[in-house]
Amino acid sequence: MLWTIALILIILWALGFIAFHVLGSFIHLLLVIAIIVVLIRLIKGQKVL
């Protein structure tokens, strides 16, 4: 479940970074959240993919 959320956030960030520079800070916040979720999963030892 967390992996799915992280993947969605990364995709939204990528789309926003390319297409919507107006929401730049919000998109980068989504990227940071996605990275944190992935790191938490790695630290807990759960399978990432």
mmCIF entry with sequence, helices, sheets and N, C-alpha, C, O atoms, coordinates in Angstrom:
data_MODEL
# 
_entry.id   MODEL 
# 
_entity.id                         1 
_entity.type                       polymer 
_entity.pdbx_number_of_molecules   1 
# 
_entity_poly.entity_id                      1 
_entity_poly.type                           'polypeptide(L)' 
_entity_poly.nstd_linkage                   no 
_entity_poly.nstd_monomer                   no 
_entity_poly.pdbx_seq_one_letter_code       MLWTIALILIILWALGFIAFHVLGSFIHLLLVIAIIVVLIRLIKGQKVL 
_entity_poly.pdbx_seq_one_letter_code_can   MLWTIALILIILWALGFIAFHVLGSFIHLLLVIAIIVVLIRLIKGQKVL 
_entity_poly.pdbx_strand_id                 A 
# 
loop_
_entity_poly_seq.entity_id 
_entity_poly_seq.num 
_entity_poly_seq.mon_id 
_entity_poly_seq.hetero 
1 1  MET n 
1 2  LEU n 
1 3  TRP n 
1 4  THR n 
1 5  ILE n 
1 6  ALA n 
1 7  LEU n 
1 8  ILE n 
1 9  LEU n 
1 10 ILE n 
1 11 ILE n 
1 12 LEU n 
1 13 TRP n 
1 14 ALA n 
1 15 LEU n 
1 16 GLY n 
1 17 PHE n 
1 18 ILE n 
1 19 ALA n 
1 20 PHE n 
1 21 HIS n 
1 22 VAL n 
1 23 LEU n 
1 24 GLY n 
1 25 SER n 
1 26 PHE n 
1 27 ILE n 
1 28 HIS n 
1 29 LEU n 
1 30 LEU n 
1 31 LEU n 
1 32 VAL n 
1 33 ILE n 
1 34 ALA n 
1 35 ILE n 
1 36 ILE n 
1 37 VAL n 
1 38 VAL n 
1 39 LEU n 
1 40 ILE n 
1 41 ARG n 
1 42 LEU n 
1 43 ILE n 
1 44 LYS n 
1 45 GLY n 
1 46 GLN n 
1 47 LYS n 
1 48 VAL n 
1 49 LEU n 
# 
_struct_asym.id          A 
_struct_asym.entity_id   1 
# 
loop_
_struct_conf.conf_type_id 
_struct_conf.id 
_struct_conf.pdbx_PDB_helix_id 
_struct_conf.beg_label_comp_id 
_struct_conf.beg_label_asym_id 
_struct_conf.beg_label_seq_id 
_struct_conf.pdbx_beg_PDB_ins_code 
_struct_conf.end_label_comp_id 
_struct_conf.end_label_asym_id 
_struct_conf.end_label_seq_id 
_struct_conf.pdbx_end_PDB_ins_code 
_struct_conf.beg_auth_comp_id 
_struct_conf.beg_auth_asym_id 
_struct_conf.beg_auth_seq_id 
_struct_conf.end_auth_comp_id 
_struct_conf.end_auth_asym_id 
_struct_conf.end_auth_seq_id 
_struct_conf.pdbx_PDB_helix_class 
_struct_conf.details 
_struct_conf.pdbx_PDB_helix_length 
HELX_P HELX_P1 AA1 LEU A 2  ? ALA A 19 ? LEU A 2  ALA A 19 1 ? 18 
HELX_P HELX_P2 AA2 HIS A 21 ? LEU A 23 ? HIS A 21 LEU A 23 5 ? 3  
HELX_P HELX_P3 AA3 GLY A 24 ? LYS A 44 ? GLY A 24 LYS A 44 1 ? 21 
# 
_struct_conf_type.id          HELX_P 
_struct_conf_type.criteria    ? 
_struct_conf_type.reference   ? 
# 
loop_
_atom_site.group_PDB 
_atom_site.id 
_atom_site.type_symbol 
_atom_site.label_atom_id 
_atom_site.label_alt_id 
_atom_site.label_comp_id 
_atom_site.label_asym_id 
_atom_site.label_entity_id 
_atom_site.label_seq_id 
_atom_site.pdbx_PDB_ins_code 
_atom_site.Cartn_x 
_atom_site.Cartn_y 
_atom_site.Cartn_z 
_atom_site.occupancy 
_atom_site.B_iso_or_equiv 
_atom_site.pdbx_formal_charge 
_atom_site.auth_seq_id 
_atom_site.auth_comp_id 
_atom_site.auth_asym_id 
_atom_site.auth_atom_id 
_atom_site.pdbx_PDB_model_num 
ATOM 1   N N  . MET A 1 1  ? 0.832  -1.194 0.000   1.00 0.00 ? 1  MET A N  1 
ATOM 2   C CA . MET A 1 1  ? 0.000  0.000  0.000   1.00 0.00 ? 1  MET A CA 1 
ATOM 3   C C  . MET A 1 1  ? 0.882  1.265  0.000   1.00 0.00 ? 1  MET A C  1 
ATOM 4   O O  . MET A 1 1  ? 0.651  2.191  -0.778  1.00 0.00 ? 1  MET A O  1 
ATOM 5   N N  . LEU A 1 2  ? 1.887  1.287  0.880   1.00 0.00 ? 2  LEU A N  1 
ATOM 6   C CA . LEU A 1 2  ? 2.761  2.456  0.920   1.00 0.00 ? 2  LEU A CA 1 
ATOM 7   C C  . LEU A 1 2  ? 3.561  2.601  -0.369  1.00 0.00 ? 2  LEU A C  1 
ATOM 8   O O  . LEU A 1 2  ? 3.829  3.715  -0.818  1.00 0.00 ? 2  LEU A O  1 
ATOM 9   N N  . TRP A 1 3  ? 3.940  1.472  -0.960  1.00 0.00 ? 3  TRP A N  1 
ATOM 10  C CA . TRP A 1 3  ? 4.685  1.525  -2.222  1.00 0.00 ? 3  TRP A CA 1 
ATOM 11  C C  . TRP A 1 3  ? 3.825  2.148  -3.313  1.00 0.00 ? 3  TRP A C  1 
ATOM 12  O O  . TRP A 1 3  ? 4.318  2.934  -4.122  1.00 0.00 ? 3  TRP A O  1 
ATOM 13  N N  . THR A 1 4  ? 2.552  1.805  -3.337  1.00 0.00 ? 4  THR A N  1 
ATOM 14  C CA . THR A 1 4  ? 1.635  2.362  -4.330  1.00 0.00 ? 4  THR A CA 1 
ATOM 15  C C  . THR A 1 4  ? 1.513  3.870  -4.152  1.00 0.00 ? 4  THR A C  1 
ATOM 16  O O  . THR A 1 4  ? 1.530  4.619  -5.128  1.00 0.00 ? 4  THR A O  1 
ATOM 17  N N  . ILE A 1 5  ? 1.392  4.307  -2.915  1.00 0.00 ? 5  ILE A N  1 
ATOM 18  C CA . ILE A 1 5  ? 1.292  5.746  -2.641  1.00 0.00 ? 5  ILE A CA 1 
ATOM 19  C C  . ILE A 1 5  ? 2.576  6.451  -3.080  1.00 0.00 ? 5  ILE A C  1 
ATOM 20  O O  . ILE A 1 5  ? 2.526  7.513  -3.702  1.00 0.00 ? 5  ILE A O  1 
ATOM 21  N N  . ALA A 1 6  ? 3.719  5.858  -2.754  1.00 0.00 ? 6  ALA A N  1 
ATOM 22  C CA . ALA A 1 6  ? 4.993  6.465  -3.140  1.00 0.00 ? 6  ALA A CA 1 
ATOM 23  C C  . ALA A 1 6  ? 5.110  6.557  -4.654  1.00 0.00 ? 6  ALA A C  1 
ATOM 24  O O  . ALA A 1 6  ? 5.556  7.576  -5.182  1.00 0.00 ? 6  ALA A O  1 
ATOM 25  N N  . LEU A 1 7  ? 4.716  5.505  -5.352  1.00 0.00 ? 7  LEU A N  1 
ATOM 26  C CA . LEU A 1 7  ? 4.779  5.505  -6.809  1.00 0.00 ? 7  LEU A CA 1 
ATOM 27  C C  . LEU A 1 7  ? 3.876  6.580  -7.406  1.00 0.00 ? 7  LEU A C  1 
ATOM 28  O O  . LEU A 1 7  ? 4.272  7.281  -8.337  1.00 0.00 ? 7  LEU A O  1 
ATOM 29  N N  . ILE A 1 8  ? 2.687  6.706  -6.879  1.00 0.00 ? 8  ILE A N  1 
ATOM 30  C CA . ILE A 1 8  ? 1.756  7.738  -7.358  1.00 0.00 ? 8  ILE A CA 1 
ATOM 31  C C  . ILE A 1 8  ? 2.335  9.127  -7.121  1.00 0.00 ? 8  ILE A C  1 
ATOM 32  O O  . ILE A 1 8  ? 2.245  9.998  -7.986  1.00 0.00 ? 8  ILE A O  1 
ATOM 33  N N  . LEU A 1 9  ? 2.928  9.331  -5.952  1.00 0.00 ? 9  LEU A N  1 
ATOM 34  C CA . LEU A 1 9  ? 3.505  10.642 -5.651  1.00 0.00 ? 9  LEU A CA 1 
ATOM 35  C C  . LEU A 1 9  ? 4.678  10.963 -6.572  1.00 0.00 ? 9  LEU A C  1 
ATOM 36  O O  . LEU A 1 9  ? 4.839  12.105 -7.003  1.00 0.00 ? 9  LEU A O  1 
ATOM 37  N N  . ILE A 1 10 ? 5.490  9.963  -6.870  1.00 0.00 ? 10 ILE A N  1 
ATOM 38  C CA . ILE A 1 10 ? 6.620  10.186 -7.782  1.00 0.00 ? 10 ILE A CA 1 
ATOM 39  C C  . ILE A 1 10 ? 6.121  10.516 -9.187  1.00 0.00 ? 10 ILE A C  1 
ATOM 40  O O  . ILE A 1 10 ? 6.663  11.400 -9.851  1.00 0.00 ? 10 ILE A O  1 
ATOM 41  N N  . ILE A 1 11 ? 5.095  9.810  -9.635  1.00 0.00 ? 11 ILE A N  1 
ATOM 42  C CA . ILE A 1 11 ? 4.532  10.088 -10.962 1.00 0.00 ? 11 ILE A CA 1 
ATOM 43  C C  . ILE A 1 11 ? 3.927  11.488 -11.004 1.00 0.00 ? 11 ILE A C  1 
ATOM 44  O O  . ILE A 1 11 ? 4.117  12.218 -11.977 1.00 0.00 ? 11 ILE A O  1 
ATOM 45  N N  . LEU A 1 12 ? 3.204  11.863 -9.961  1.00 0.00 ? 12 LEU A N  1 
ATOM 46  C CA . LEU A 1 12 ? 2.626  13.207 -9.911  1.00 0.00 ? 12 LEU A CA 1 
ATOM 47  C C  . LEU A 1 12 ? 3.716  14.268 -9.912  1.00 0.00 ? 12 LEU A C  1 
ATOM 48  O O  . LEU A 1 12 ? 3.582  15.309 -10.556 1.00 0.00 ? 12 LEU A O  1 
ATOM 49  N N  . TRP A 1 13 ? 4.800  13.997 -9.183  1.00 0.00 ? 13 TRP A N  1 
ATOM 50  C CA . TRP A 1 13 ? 5.908  14.948 -9.161  1.00 0.00 ? 13 TRP A CA 1 
ATOM 51  C C  . TRP A 1 13 ? 6.503  15.098 -10.551 1.00 0.00 ? 13 TRP A C  1 
ATOM 52  O O  . TRP A 1 13 ? 6.744  16.214 -11.010 1.00 0.00 ? 13 TRP A O  1 
ATOM 53  N N  . ALA A 1 14 ? 6.741  13.978 -11.221 1.00 0.00 ? 14 ALA A N  1 
ATOM 54  C CA . ALA A 1 14 ? 7.344  14.025 -12.549 1.00 0.00 ? 14 ALA A CA 1 
ATOM 55  C C  . ALA A 1 14 ? 6.455  14.788 -13.527 1.00 0.00 ? 14 ALA A C  1 
ATOM 56  O O  . ALA A 1 14 ? 6.940  15.622 -14.291 1.00 0.00 ? 14 ALA A O  1 
ATOM 57  N N  . LEU A 1 15 ? 5.162  14.503 -13.503 1.00 0.00 ? 15 LEU A N  1 
ATOM 58  C CA . LEU A 1 15 ? 4.236  15.212 -14.393 1.00 0.00 ? 15 LEU A CA 1 
ATOM 59  C C  . LEU A 1 15 ? 4.193  16.696 -14.062 1.00 0.00 ? 15 LEU A C  1 
ATOM 60  O O  . LEU A 1 15 ? 4.202  17.543 -14.955 1.00 0.00 ? 15 LEU A O  1 
ATOM 61  N N  . GLY A 1 16 ? 4.147  16.996 -12.798 1.00 0.00 ? 16 GLY A N  1 
ATOM 62  C CA . GLY A 1 16 ? 4.092  18.392 -12.380 1.00 0.00 ? 16 GLY A CA 1 
ATOM 63  C C  . GLY A 1 16 ? 5.374  19.131 -12.696 1.00 0.00 ? 16 GLY A C  1 
ATOM 64  O O  . GLY A 1 16 ? 5.345  20.303 -13.071 1.00 0.00 ? 16 GLY A O  1 
ATOM 65  N N  . PHE A 1 17 ? 6.497  18.453 -12.546 1.00 0.00 ? 17 PHE A N  1 
ATOM 66  C CA . PHE A 1 17 ? 7.780  19.086 -12.820 1.00 0.00 ? 17 PHE A CA 1 
ATOM 67  C C  . PHE A 1 17 ? 7.901  19.442 -14.289 1.00 0.00 ? 17 PHE A C  1 
ATOM 68  O O  . PHE A 1 17 ? 8.474  20.473 -14.641 1.00 0.00 ? 17 PHE A O  1 
ATOM 69  N N  . ILE A 1 18 ? 7.362  18.591 -15.142 1.00 0.00 ? 18 ILE A N  1 
ATOM 70  C CA . ILE A 1 18 ? 7.454  18.814 -16.588 1.00 0.00 ? 18 ILE A CA 1 
ATOM 71  C C  . ILE A 1 18 ? 6.398  19.812 -17.064 1.00 0.00 ? 18 ILE A C  1 
ATOM 72  O O  . ILE A 1 18 ? 6.696  20.705 -17.858 1.00 0.00 ? 18 ILE A O  1 
ATOM 73  N N  . ALA A 1 19 ? 5.174  19.659 -16.582 1.00 0.00 ? 19 ALA A N  1 
ATOM 74  C CA . ALA A 1 19 ? 4.064  20.400 -17.169 1.00 0.00 ? 19 ALA A CA 1 
ATOM 75  C C  . ALA A 1 19 ? 3.596  21.616 -16.361 1.00 0.00 ? 19 ALA A C  1 
ATOM 76  O O  . ALA A 1 19 ? 3.122  22.587 -16.949 1.00 0.00 ? 19 ALA A O  1 
ATOM 77  N N  . PHE A 1 20 ? 3.716  21.585 -15.062 1.00 0.00 ? 20 PHE A N  1 
ATOM 78  C CA . PHE A 1 20 ? 3.093  22.620 -14.225 1.00 0.00 ? 20 PHE A CA 1 
ATOM 79  C C  . PHE A 1 20 ? 4.113  23.277 -13.302 1.00 0.00 ? 20 PHE A C  1 
ATOM 80  O O  . PHE A 1 20 ? 4.225  22.904 -12.134 1.00 0.00 ? 20 PHE A O  1 
ATOM 81  N N  . HIS A 1 21 ? 4.845  24.238 -13.810 1.00 0.00 ? 21 HIS A N  1 
ATOM 82  C CA . HIS A 1 21 ? 5.831  24.918 -12.983 1.00 0.00 ? 21 HIS A CA 1 
ATOM 83  C C  . HIS A 1 21 ? 5.179  25.858 -11.976 1.00 0.00 ? 21 HIS A C  1 
ATOM 84  O O  . HIS A 1 21 ? 5.850  26.356 -11.072 1.00 0.00 ? 21 HIS A O  1 
ATOM 85  N N  . VAL A 1 22 ? 3.889  26.102 -12.121 1.00 0.00 ? 22 VAL A N  1 
ATOM 86  C CA . VAL A 1 22 ? 3.172  26.992 -11.213 1.00 0.00 ? 22 VAL A CA 1 
ATOM 87  C C  . VAL A 1 22 ? 3.131  26.409 -9.803  1.00 0.00 ? 22 VAL A C  1 
ATOM 88  O O  . VAL A 1 22 ? 3.231  27.139 -8.817  1.00 0.00 ? 22 VAL A O  1 
ATOM 89  N N  . LEU A 1 23 ? 2.984  25.087 -9.717  1.00 0.00 ? 23 LEU A N  1 
ATOM 90  C CA . LEU A 1 23 ? 2.884  24.426 -8.421  1.00 0.00 ? 23 LEU A CA 1 
ATOM 91  C C  . LEU A 1 23 ? 4.211  23.795 -8.001  1.00 0.00 ? 23 LEU A C  1 
ATOM 92  O O  . LEU A 1 23 ? 4.223  22.739 -7.370  1.00 0.00 ? 23 LEU A O  1 
ATOM 93  N N  . GLY A 1 24 ? 5.304  24.424 -8.340  1.00 0.00 ? 24 GLY A N  1 
ATOM 94  C CA . GLY A 1 24 ? 6.622  23.853 -8.124  1.00 0.00 ? 24 GLY A CA 1 
ATOM 95  C C  . GLY A 1 24 ? 6.895  23.402 -6.708  1.00 0.00 ? 24 GLY A C  1 
ATOM 96  O O  . GLY A 1 24 ? 7.366  22.284 -6.501  1.00 0.00 ? 24 GLY A O  1 
ATOM 97  N N  . SER A 1 25 ? 6.612  24.237 -5.731  1.00 0.00 ? 25 SER A N  1 
ATOM 98  C CA . SER A 1 25 ? 6.928  23.861 -4.353  1.00 0.00 ? 25 SER A CA 1 
ATOM 99  C C  . SER A 1 25 ? 6.044  22.709 -3.886  1.00 0.00 ? 25 SER A C  1 
ATOM 100 O O  . SER A 1 25 ? 6.511  21.848 -3.140  1.00 0.00 ? 25 SER A O  1 
ATOM 101 N N  . PHE A 1 26 ? 4.801  22.671 -4.297  1.00 0.00 ? 26 PHE A N  1 
ATOM 102 C CA . PHE A 1 26 ? 3.907  21.575 -3.910  1.00 0.00 ? 26 PHE A CA 1 
ATOM 103 C C  . PHE A 1 26 ? 4.363  20.258 -4.524  1.00 0.00 ? 26 PHE A C  1 
ATOM 104 O O  . PHE A 1 26 ? 4.338  19.221 -3.861  1.00 0.00 ? 26 PHE A O  1 
ATOM 105 N N  . ILE A 1 27 ? 4.774  20.292 -5.767  1.00 0.00 ? 27 ILE A N  1 
ATOM 106 C CA . ILE A 1 27 ? 5.232  19.093 -6.452  1.00 0.00 ? 27 ILE A CA 1 
ATOM 107 C C  . ILE A 1 27 ? 6.498  18.550 -5.785  1.00 0.00 ? 27 ILE A C  1 
ATOM 108 O O  . ILE A 1 27 ? 6.640  17.339 -5.617  1.00 0.00 ? 27 ILE A O  1 
ATOM 109 N N  . HIS A 1 28 ? 7.405  19.430 -5.408  1.00 0.00 ? 28 HIS A N  1 
ATOM 110 C CA . HIS A 1 28 ? 8.617  18.975 -4.744  1.00 0.00 ? 28 HIS A CA 1 
ATOM 111 C C  . HIS A 1 28 ? 8.308  18.411 -3.358  1.00 0.00 ? 28 HIS A C  1 
ATOM 112 O O  . HIS A 1 28 ? 8.987  17.497 -2.891  1.00 0.00 ? 28 HIS A O  1 
ATOM 113 N N  . LEU A 1 29 ? 7.298  18.949 -2.713  1.00 0.00 ? 29 LEU A N  1 
ATOM 114 C CA . LEU A 1 29 ? 6.857  18.392 -1.434  1.00 0.00 ? 29 LEU A CA 1 
ATOM 115 C C  . LEU A 1 29 ? 6.355  16.961 -1.632  1.00 0.00 ? 29 LEU A C  1 
ATOM 116 O O  . LEU A 1 29 ? 6.626  16.093 -0.803  1.00 0.00 ? 29 LEU A O  1 
ATOM 117 N N  . LEU A 1 30 ? 5.628  16.708 -2.718  1.00 0.00 ? 30 LEU A N  1 
ATOM 118 C CA . LEU A 1 30 ? 5.178  15.348 -3.021  1.00 0.00 ? 30 LEU A CA 1 
ATOM 119 C C  . LEU A 1 30 ? 6.365  14.409 -3.216  1.00 0.00 ? 30 LEU A C  1 
ATOM 120 O O  . LEU A 1 30 ? 6.333  13.263 -2.767  1.00 0.00 ? 30 LEU A O  1 
ATOM 121 N N  . LEU A 1 31 ? 7.403  14.888 -3.877  1.00 0.00 ? 31 LEU A N  1 
ATOM 122 C CA . LEU A 1 31 ? 8.599  14.072 -4.072  1.00 0.00 ? 31 LEU A CA 1 
ATOM 123 C C  . LEU A 1 31 ? 9.251  13.725 -2.741  1.00 0.00 ? 31 LEU A C  1 
ATOM 124 O O  . LEU A 1 31 ? 9.639  12.578 -2.520  1.00 0.00 ? 31 LEU A O  1 
ATOM 125 N N  . VAL A 1 32 ? 9.373  14.691 -1.870  1.00 0.00 ? 32 VAL A N  1 
ATOM 126 C CA . VAL A 1 32 ? 9.973  14.448 -0.558  1.00 0.00 ? 32 VAL A CA 1 
ATOM 127 C C  . VAL A 1 32 ? 9.163  13.424 0.221   1.00 0.00 ? 32 VAL A C  1 
ATOM 128 O O  . VAL A 1 32 ? 9.739  12.543 0.859   1.00 0.00 ? 32 VAL A O  1 
ATOM 129 N N  . ILE A 1 33 ? 7.842  13.523 0.183   1.00 0.00 ? 33 ILE A N  1 
ATOM 130 C CA . ILE A 1 33 ? 6.989  12.560 0.872   1.00 0.00 ? 33 ILE A CA 1 
ATOM 131 C C  . ILE A 1 33 ? 7.172  11.167 0.293   1.00 0.00 ? 33 ILE A C  1 
ATOM 132 O O  . ILE A 1 33 ? 7.239  10.189 1.039   1.00 0.00 ? 33 ILE A O  1 
ATOM 133 N N  . ALA A 1 34 ? 7.252  11.067 -1.025  1.00 0.00 ? 34 ALA A N  1 
ATOM 134 C CA . ALA A 1 34 ? 7.435  9.766  -1.668  1.00 0.00 ? 34 ALA A CA 1 
ATOM 135 C C  . ALA A 1 34 ? 8.766  9.143  -1.260  1.00 0.00 ? 34 ALA A C  1 
ATOM 136 O O  . ALA A 1 34 ? 8.830  7.946  -0.983  1.00 0.00 ? 34 ALA A O  1 
ATOM 137 N N  . ILE A 1 35 ? 9.815  9.936  -1.222  1.00 0.00 ? 35 ILE A N  1 
ATOM 138 C CA . ILE A 1 35 ? 11.131 9.417  -0.825  1.00 0.00 ? 35 ILE A CA 1 
ATOM 139 C C  . ILE A 1 35 ? 11.113 8.968  0.630   1.00 0.00 ? 35 ILE A C  1 
ATOM 140 O O  . ILE A 1 35 ? 11.685 7.930  0.963   1.00 0.00 ? 35 ILE A O  1 
ATOM 141 N N  . ILE A 1 36 ? 10.466 9.731  1.493   1.00 0.00 ? 36 ILE A N  1 
ATOM 142 C CA . ILE A 1 36 ? 10.373 9.351  2.901   1.00 0.00 ? 36 ILE A CA 1 
ATOM 143 C C  . ILE A 1 36 ? 9.640  8.028  3.056   1.00 0.00 ? 36 ILE A C  1 
ATOM 144 O O  . ILE A 1 36 ? 10.057 7.183  3.849   1.00 0.00 ? 36 ILE A O  1 
ATOM 145 N N  . VAL A 1 37 ? 8.559  7.833  2.316   1.00 0.00 ? 37 VAL A N  1 
ATOM 146 C CA . VAL A 1 37 ? 7.796  6.584  2.395   1.00 0.00 ? 37 VAL A CA 1 
ATOM 147 C C  . VAL A 1 37 ? 8.661  5.400  1.967   1.00 0.00 ? 37 VAL A C  1 
ATOM 148 O O  . VAL A 1 37 ? 8.645  4.351  2.611   1.00 0.00 ? 37 VAL A O  1 
ATOM 149 N N  . VAL A 1 38 ? 9.403  5.567  0.895   1.00 0.00 ? 38 VAL A N  1 
ATOM 150 C CA . VAL A 1 38 ? 10.272 4.486  0.424   1.00 0.00 ? 38 VAL A CA 1 
ATOM 151 C C  . VAL A 1 38 ? 11.359 4.196  1.455   1.00 0.00 ? 38 VAL A C  1 
ATOM 152 O O  . VAL A 1 38 ? 11.654 3.032  1.724   1.00 0.00 ? 38 VAL A O  1 
ATOM 153 N N  . LEU A 1 39 ? 11.956 5.225  2.032   1.00 0.00 ? 39 LEU A N  1 
ATOM 154 C CA . LEU A 1 39 ? 12.996 5.026  3.037   1.00 0.00 ? 39 LEU A CA 1 
ATOM 155 C C  . LEU A 1 39 ? 12.452 4.322  4.280   1.00 0.00 ? 39 LEU A C  1 
ATOM 156 O O  . LEU A 1 39 ? 13.125 3.461  4.847   1.00 0.00 ? 39 LEU A O  1 
ATOM 157 N N  . ILE A 1 40 ? 11.257 4.675  4.700   1.00 0.00 ? 40 ILE A N  1 
ATOM 158 C CA . ILE A 1 40 ? 10.644 4.016  5.855   1.00 0.00 ? 40 ILE A CA 1 
ATOM 159 C C  . ILE A 1 40 ? 10.457 2.534  5.570   1.00 0.00 ? 40 ILE A C  1 
ATOM 160 O O  . ILE A 1 40 ? 10.708 1.695  6.434   1.00 0.00 ? 40 ILE A O  1 
ATOM 161 N N  . ARG A 1 41 ? 10.021 2.217  4.372   1.00 0.00 ? 41 ARG A N  1 
ATOM 162 C CA . ARG A 1 41 ? 9.845  0.795  4.013   1.00 0.00 ? 41 ARG A CA 1 
ATOM 163 C C  . ARG A 1 41 ? 11.180 0.071  4.003   1.00 0.00 ? 41 ARG A C  1 
ATOM 164 O O  . ARG A 1 41 ? 11.259 -1.075 4.446   1.00 0.00 ? 41 ARG A O  1 
ATOM 165 N N  . LEU A 1 42 ? 12.227 0.712  3.509   1.00 0.00 ? 42 LEU A N  1 
ATOM 166 C CA . LEU A 1 42 ? 13.544 0.085  3.492   1.00 0.00 ? 42 LEU A CA 1 
ATOM 167 C C  . LEU A 1 42 ? 14.072 -0.130 4.902   1.00 0.00 ? 42 LEU A C  1 
ATOM 168 O O  . LEU A 1 42 ? 14.647 -1.177 5.198   1.00 0.00 ? 42 LEU A O  1 
ATOM 169 N N  . ILE A 1 43 ? 13.880 0.856  5.772   1.00 0.00 ? 43 ILE A N  1 
ATOM 170 C CA . ILE A 1 43 ? 14.343 0.750  7.144   1.00 0.00 ? 43 ILE A CA 1 
ATOM 171 C C  . ILE A 1 43 ? 13.607 -0.353 7.894   1.00 0.00 ? 43 ILE A C  1 
ATOM 172 O O  . ILE A 1 43 ? 14.211 -1.081 8.682   1.00 0.00 ? 43 ILE A O  1 
ATOM 173 N N  . LYS A 1 44 ? 12.307 -0.479 7.651   1.00 0.00 ? 44 LYS A N  1 
ATOM 174 C CA . LYS A 1 44 ? 11.521 -1.531 8.299   1.00 0.00 ? 44 LYS A CA 1 
ATOM 175 C C  . LYS A 1 44 ? 11.840 -2.911 7.731   1.00 0.00 ? 44 LYS A C  1 
ATOM 176 O O  . LYS A 1 44 ? 11.450 -3.927 8.306   1.00 0.00 ? 44 LYS A O  1 
ATOM 177 N N  . GLY A 1 45 ? 12.545 -2.950 6.608   1.00 0.00 ? 45 GLY A N  1 
ATOM 178 C CA . GLY A 1 45 ? 12.926 -4.219 6.008   1.00 0.00 ? 45 GLY A CA 1 
ATOM 179 C C  . GLY A 1 45 ? 11.834 -4.834 5.148   1.00 0.00 ? 45 GLY A C  1 
ATOM 180 O O  . GLY A 1 45 ? 11.884 -6.024 4.837   1.00 0.00 ? 45 GLY A O  1 
ATOM 181 N N  . GLN A 1 46 ? 10.859 -4.044 4.767   1.00 0.00 ? 46 GLN A N  1 
ATOM 182 C CA . GLN A 1 46 ? 9.791  -4.560 3.917   1.00 0.00 ? 46 GLN A CA 1 
ATOM 183 C C  . GLN A 1 46 ? 10.248 -4.524 2.463   1.00 0.00 ? 46 GLN A C  1 
ATOM 184 O O  . GLN A 1 46 ? 11.125 -3.748 2.082   1.00 0.00 ? 46 GLN A O  1 
ATOM 185 N N  . LYS A 1 47 ? 9.640  -5.366 1.686   1.00 0.00 ? 47 LYS A N  1 
ATOM 186 C CA . LYS A 1 47 ? 9.949  -5.436 0.256   1.00 0.00 ? 47 LYS A CA 1 
ATOM 187 C C  . LYS A 1 47 ? 9.483  -4.149 -0.423  1.00 0.00 ? 47 LYS A C  1 
ATOM 188 O O  . LYS A 1 47 ? 8.341  -3.728 -0.240  1.00 0.00 ? 47 LYS A O  1 
ATOM 189 N N  . VAL A 1 48 ? 10.359 -3.529 -1.200  1.00 0.00 ? 48 VAL A N  1 
ATOM 190 C CA . VAL A 1 48 ? 10.036 -2.244 -1.828  1.00 0.00 ? 48 VAL A CA 1 
ATOM 191 C C  . VAL A 1 48 ? 9.195  -2.445 -3.077  1.00 0.00 ? 48 VAL A C  1 
ATOM 192 O O  . VAL A 1 48 ? 8.247  -1.693 -3.302  1.00 0.00 ? 48 VAL A O  1 
ATOM 193 N N  . LEU A 1 49 ? 9.515  -3.434 -3.888  1.00 0.00 ? 49 LEU A N  1 
ATOM 194 C CA . LEU A 1 49 ? 8.762  -3.608 -5.129  1.00 0.00 ? 49 LEU A CA 1 
ATOM 195 C C  . LEU A 1 49 ? 7.661  -4.604 -4.960  1.00 0.00 ? 49 LEU A C  1 
ATOM 196 O O  . LEU A 1 49 ? 6.924  -4.876 -5.907  1.00 0.00 ? 49 LEU A O  1 
# 
